Structures are given as structure tokens and as C-alpha cells.
Amino acid sequence: MERRDWSLEALEEFQYLDSLDDEQKAPALAKWVSKYLSDKDISKIDLPKDKLLQLEELFFKNINFLKSFRDKQREELSKLRDLKKFLQN
């Protein structure tokens, strides 16, 4: 029962994080992963099939979000470097 409670808590928090703005979402997802997955095996998640499917969908959705967020951050960093070079000359 404790494992199921932990799993439901993880899912509920993950659903909440999914609703955050992009700037808040990325660091919050990193904290969620370290809280729920860093020292636990993903196979420890004990959810009914419908909840497990929700978790799966959130995983893929947020993995894609993080990839896109990373690309946007790289682009911004590149623009800042170019601006810095321009200002130094």
C-alpha cells in the first residue's frame, strides 16, 4: 500500500508540474526526477493500468518538452554570446 501511495503521489505531482509555465516547468521536472526516480527503479511504480498510461503519456510529453526547452536555451545562449562578441568589438 505504501508503494501505491508513493506512486499516486508521484503521478499527482507530475500532473501538476505539467501545468506549469515553461520557465518553471523545466527546473521543477528536474527536482521531480531526483525526488521520485534517482534512488528508485522505475519498476517500483505501482499504478493501475489507466494511471500508468497517464504517467507514460506525461513522460513522453515532458521529454519532448525538455528537448525543445533545451534547444531554445541553446539558441538564447548563442544569441547572448554573439551580442557579447559584438559589444566587445
N, C-alpha and C positions, 0 to 999 in steps of 0.2 A: 504494500500500500504506500509506503514511504517513497518508493521509486516512482510510482504512478503520480503521486503528488508533486514530486520534483519535476517530472516530465510535463505535467499540466502547467506548472508554474513557468517552466522554460518556454512552453508554447505561448502562453498568455503574454509573457514579456516580449517575446519575439513578434507577436502580432501588434503589440503597442509600438515597438520600435519601427515597424514597417510604416506606421502612420506619421512618423516624424519628418520634418523638413530635411532636405539633403545634407545641409551643413551639420545638423545634429545627429543625423542617422548614422553616418559613417563611423564616428568615434563610439557611438552607443552600440553599434554592431560588434565592434572590436571588444568592448567590455563584455557584451553578452557571450561571445565565443570564449573568452577567458574564464568567465564565471561558470558556464554550463558545459563546455566541451574540452577545456585544456587538460584537466586531470581525469576526465571521464571518457570512456569509449562511447561512441555514438550508439552502439548496440545496447547500451544501458537504458536508452529511452524506451519507456513502456507506455504506449498510447494505443487506443483503439484505432482501427483502420482509417476511419474518416479523419481523425485528428492527425494521424501520421501522414496522410495525404496533404493536409493543410500545411504541416511542417515541411514536407518535401517541396511544395509549391513556394513557400516562403524562402527556403534555402536557395532554390534556383533563381527566384526573382531578385533576392538580395545579392547573390553572387554576381548577377548581371549588373545590378545597380552599382556594386563596388568596382567592377571593371570600368564602367562608364565614368564613375566618380574619379577613379584613379587617372583616367585619360584626361578628364577635364582639369584635374590638378596639375598634371604634367604640362598641359598646354598653358595654363596660367603661369607656371613656374618658368617656362620657356619665354613667355612674353615679358616677365619681370627681368629675366636675365638680359634679354635684348634691350629693354629700357635702361637697365643699369649700364650696359656697354655704351649705349648712346649718350647717356648723361656723363660718363667718364671721359668721353672724347671731346 
